[in-house]
Amino acid sequence: MRKLIIQEWLSIDGYAADEKGSTDFFGSNEMNVDSDQDILEGMDSIDTILLGASTYKLFVEFWPTPQAEKEIIANHLNETPKIVFSNSLVKVGWGKWDNAKLQNGDAVDEVKKLKQQNGKNMVLWGSLSLSKSLLKANLIDEIEIRTVPIILGKGLRLFGESEQIEFETVATKTYKSGMTFVKYRLKHSQTSP
């Protein structure tokens, strides 16, 4: 069975975005230079990127454009098929790549089907509402958190209020920038490591 992995950047106080939804606090090249190599290596095990509507809109304005070409993960990210979950969008695209598919309707049912298909793992970036729904439905296998050394004080939390769900720590790393990485796996997950 394919795994679904959430990859998220957070502030020390647990925010995934500021009050306006901006993620500028983790976007500097200095902050991401050494973690981007790890992300690129991890993308070898990924064949599908899942996005919610807001994250899709943010990503499509940057990643499939010439200004993103210098980014180490740009080629792999752009070439990887994407599924955009939205009940408000009517079409999606991805620049010169024809690999973004719009999925209307119940995201939980669709992800259940995707997990049963053959293929590599799937990654979910940003998309806070979608992350919450899929976590509540017990469809998340791993969560990878990169914590940026900043306190935002206010903003949007990754999960907010939810039921208690136990994970185990399977990997940690500290980058030169001060950002930390922790990989968690659902404690009772039946998927392989």
Secondary structure, DSSP 8 states (H G I E B T S, - for coil): ---EEEEEEEETTSEEE-TTS--GGG--HHHHHHHHHHHHHHGGGEEEEEEEHHHHHHHHTTTTSGGGTTSTTHHHHHHS-EEEE-SS-S---BTTB--EEEE-S-HHHHHHHHHHSSSSEEEEES-HHHHHHHHHTT---EEEEEEES---SSSEESS-S-----EEEEEEEE-TTS-EEEEEEETT--S--
